[in-house]
Amino acid sequence: MPVEADIPEFLAELGLEEGATELTKAVGDLSLMAFYFLLRVGEYTIKGRRNESKQTVQFRIKDVTFFKKDHRGILRMLPRNASEEDILSADAVTLKLENQKNGWKGVCVSHHSNGEEYNNPTKAVGRRYIHIKKFTADPNTFLSAYFEEDGLRRDVKDSDMRTALKVAAEALDYVGTRGIPVDKIDTHSLRIGGANALSLNGYSKEQIQKMGRWRGDTFLEYIRESLADFSEGMSKSMSKLFGFVSLEAGVYTDITQATVESEYEVNVSTPAASAA
């Protein structure tokens, strides 16, 4: 089931608490990345047990490129040795996939900064990048890597993300406010939640398909639009909360009372109404 931006934001803000572990910080940043970039879990975590049959190659340090606008407002690529200050104030970031589940190679996705100080996809990538570079210069290091005080490398696993998402959903009362049982929330919830956020903000099927790199209408993968122009404004729109209630989840949980007591501020449209 889909989640909104409040779930990754909740997890990211846990990393700001005193005594937060590097794992907590990494899970928070990766959840923001997964939501905004519509990522598959295998693109940003490792499995507890390795599966050699998977095509997807995780994002690595060398797959990340940051951009800042010059005095004319044109995006310029930051050098690999850019300062932490420049990286954390970048206006956009691009992630390049070496290979992915549906077979496409060299696919890039990008996002502009949404203007948020912390819950920002550009800054989330920047924080991962800076943290990892402090401990290793290996460009093939996965973005899932993190280093605790002992200096040993560990990686965020899919099970770490799964556990954190359920904790966040419980804390934000997704059952009571949205009718979505916690056991229906999983790592895929970030990917489909991001897609849902784009749809609710009026982005077209083609735009969402391209951002999420779905196989349907495969020609969309080859549209030669500028990545910067294509994704501009997406992250700002996706951070808006709609407070949607899942009607599908109503078969699992009685959401009638929560819906009745909610303020009626949601515009409802149906395919028939849209076609009229």
TIPA-152443 format. One record per residue (C-alpha): residue in one letter; z, x negated, y negated. Coordinates in steps of 0.25 Angstrom, whole numbers, plus 2048, in hexadecimal, padded with zeros to 3 digits. Layout:
N
aZXY
...
***
This chain:
276
m800800800
p7FD7FB7F2
v8087F67E8
e8077F47D9
a80A7E87D0
d8197EB7D0
i81A7E57DE
p8147D77DC
e81B7D77CE
f8287DA7D5
l8267CF7DF
a8227C57D4
e82E7C87CB
l8377C57D7
g8327B77D5
l8387B67C7
e8467B97CC
e8507AE7CC
g8507A77D9
a8437AC7DE
t83D7A47E9
e82F79E7E8
l82B7A87F3
t82F7B47EB
k8277AE7DF
a81B7AC7E8
v81B7BA7EE
g81C7C07E0
d8107B87DB
l8087BA7E7
s80B7C97E6
l8057CA7D8
m7F97C27DC
a7F77CB7E9
f7F87D77E0
y7EF7D37D5
f7E57CB7DC
l7E47D67E8
l7E77CB7F2
r7E87CC801
v7F57C6806
g7EE7BB80E
e7E87B6801
y7F67B27FB
t8007B1807
i8007AB815
k8037B2821
g8107AF82A
r8067AC835
r7F97A5832
n7EC7AD835
e7E07A4836
s7D77B0837
k7D97B4829
q7CD7B081F
t7D57B1812
v7D97A480C
q7E67A5803
f7E57A27F4
r7E87937F1
i7EB78B7E5
k7DD7877E4
d7D87957E3
v7DF7987D6
t7D97977C9
f7E079A7BC
f7D979E7AE
k7DD79F7A0
k7D57A5794
d7D079B789
h7D179E77A
r7C47A777C
g7CB7AF787
i7C27A9792
l7C97A679F
r7C97977A2
m7CD7917B0
l7DA7897B0
p7DA77B7B6
r7E17787C3
n7EC7707BC
a7EF77B7B1
s7FD77C7AC
e8077867B2
e80778C7A4
d7F878E7A4
i7F87947B2
l80379E7B0
s7FC7A27A3
a7EE7A37A9
d7E67AF7A6
a7DF7B17B3
v7DF7AB7C1
t7D57AB7CD
l7D87AA7DB
k7CD7A57E5
l7CD7A97F4
e7C779F7FD
n7C57AA808
q7CA7B880A
k7CB7C3814
n7BE7C9812
g7B67BC812
w7B47BA804
k7B57AB7FF
g7B87A57F2
v7BC7B37EC
c7C37B27DF
v7CD7BC7D8
s7D37BB7CA
h7DD7C27C1
h7E07C17B3
s7EE7C17AE
n7F47CE7AC
g7FD7CA7A0
e80A7CB7A8
e8147BF7A7
y8177BF7B5
n8117CA7BE
n8037C47BB
p7F97C07C6
t7F47B47BE
k8027AF7BD
a8067B27CB
v7FB7A97D0
g7FF79F7C6
r80D79F7CA
r80979C7D9
y7FF7927D5
i80978A7CC
h81478B7D7
i80B7857E2
k80577A7D9
k8137757D6
f8157727E5
t80776E7EA
a7FA76A7E5
d7F276F7F1
p7E77787EC
n7E777F7FA
t7F57847F9
f7F67947FA
l7FB79C7EF
s8057A27F9
a80C7947F9
y81A7937F3
f8247887F2
e83378A7F2
e83E7807ED
d83C7777FA
g82E7747F6
l828779803
r81C782803
r81C790808
d81379B807
v8147AA804
k8117B2811
d80C7C0812
s8197C5817
d8207C080B
m8177C8802
r8197D480B
t8287D380B
a8287D27FB
l81F7DE7F9
k8287E7801
v8347E27F9
a82D7E57EC
a8287F27F1
e8377F67F5
a83C7F17E8
l8327F97E0
d8348057E8
y8268077EC
v82A8127F6
g83181A7EB
t8278187E0
r81A8177E7
g81C81D7F5
i8188107FB
p82180B807
v8257FD807
d81F7FB815
k8127FF810
i8127F3805
d80C7E680B
t8047DA806
h7F77E2804
s7FF7EB7FA
l7FD7E17EF
r7EE7E07F2
i7EB7EF7F2
g7F67F17E7
g7EE7E87DE
a7E17F07E1
n7E87FD7DF
a7ED7F87D1
l7DF7F47CD
s7DA8027D2
l7E48097CA
n7E08017BE
g7D28057BF
y7CB7F97C5
s7BF7FD7CD
k7BD7FC7DC
e7B47F07DA
q7BE7E87D2
i7C97EB7DB
q7C07E77E7
k7BC7DA7E0
m7CA7D67DC
g7D07D97EA
r7C47D37F1
w7C27DF7FB
r7B67DE804
g7B07EC800
d7A47EB7F7
t7A37DC7FA
f7997DA7EF
l7A57DB7E5
e7A97CE7E9
y79D7C87E3
i79D7CE7D5
r79B7C37CB
e7A57C87C1
s7AE7BE7BA
l7BB7BE7C1
a7C27BD7B4
d7BC7CA7AE
f7BD7D17BC
s7CC7D07BD
e7D07D07AE
g7DA7DB7AC
m7DD7DE7BB
s7EA7D77BC
k7F07DE7AF
s7EB7EC7B5
m7F17E97C3
s7FF7E77BD
k8007F57B8
l8087FE7C1
f80480C7C4
g80F8107CC
f8068167D7
v80C81E7E2
s80581D7F0
l80182A7F5
e7FD824802
a80B81E804
g81082C803
v80E82E811
y818823814
t822827809
d825834802
i8228317F3
t82283F7EE
q82F83E7E6
a82C8307E0
t81E8367DB
v8248437D6
e82F83B7CE
s8258317C8
e81E8337BA
y8108397BB
e80882E7B4
v7FE82B7BE
n7EF82F7BD
v7EA8347CA
s7DB8347CC
t7D38387D9
p7C58347DD
a7C18427DA
a7C78417CC
s7C18347C9
a7B38387CD
a7B48457C4
***
